[in-house]
């Protein structure tokens, strides 16, 4: 039952995200913010596919244990592409609200992103191991959480200051995604049921992309 439900959910998710991303790239009419948004959605979908596709195959065949290495590498790729996703979202913020300058802020975004990627690439993560260390799961997610917090603050204040109704809840989608993701990082190994939080986390990312898509349809 889990295999069927999870596989169908992942297929629907990847199809929706990649379709919306492609439609945004085709329909943005050269608008920088929406072109970035479409690229962001495709990066999200392609990156997640590296983990979700092997997971679906594993669930429907010989089980997760037989695909430990593939799933680990998929998690690594997804971790990197998720970081890129937030960098692109930062530039969506700059483009939508016509932000110039802010060299220190940009340096902070890139610094946290590069630190996150370097920590993900560290061999101590043991991505292909059946029991990767929790400590490194925490280390690599500290700069990621700080990056997410920064994005939340930027979109919350800018959407409010500009009375930007289409983007008024974007900050909330990021909050929800991290609220579901952090418990998984900390407790999923000890309490496997916590892993179910990845479903609402995924839905939060879909909501993030839908916000951009609806705004594009209304404005382009």
C-alpha positions, 0 to 999 in steps of 0.5 A: 500500500505504501509503495502504491500511494508514495509512487503515485504521489511522487509521480503527481508531484514531479509532473506538476512541478516540471509542467508548471516550470516549463509553462512559466518559461514559455509564458513569462514573456521575458519577465525576469522574475518569472523566468527565474521562477520557472527555472527554479521550479525545473531545478526543484523537480529535476533535483528531487527526481534523483531521489524520488525515482530510485525510491519509487523503484525500490519500494515497488521492487526489492525494497529500500535496503537494496538501493541504499547507495542510489538513494544516498546519492539521490539525497546528495543531489537533492540537497544541492539542488534545493540550495540552488532553488533558494538562491534562485528564489532570492533573485526572484525577490530582487527582481520582483521588488526591483532591489538594487545594491544590497551587496552584504545581503547577496554575500550572505546568501551566497556564503550560506549556500556555498557553505551548505553545498560544501558541507553536503559534499564532505565525505563524513556525510557517508551518503551511501551508508545505510546508517549515515551520521545524524551529526552531519545531517545537522551540520549541513542543515544549519546554513540551509535553515539560516538561508530559509529564514533569510528568504522568509524575512525578505518575502514577508517584509517586501510583500507586506510593504508593496501590498503584493497579494499574489506573493503574500503567502510565499513566506509561509510556504517556506516556513511550512516546508522547514517546519516539516523538514527539520523534524525529519532530519532530527527524528526520522531514523529513530521514529520512522513515522516522522518521515510522513512529514515529507508529504506536507513538505512537498505540498508546501513546495508545490504551493510555492511554485503555484504562487509564482505560476498564478502571478505569471498568469495574472501579470503576463 
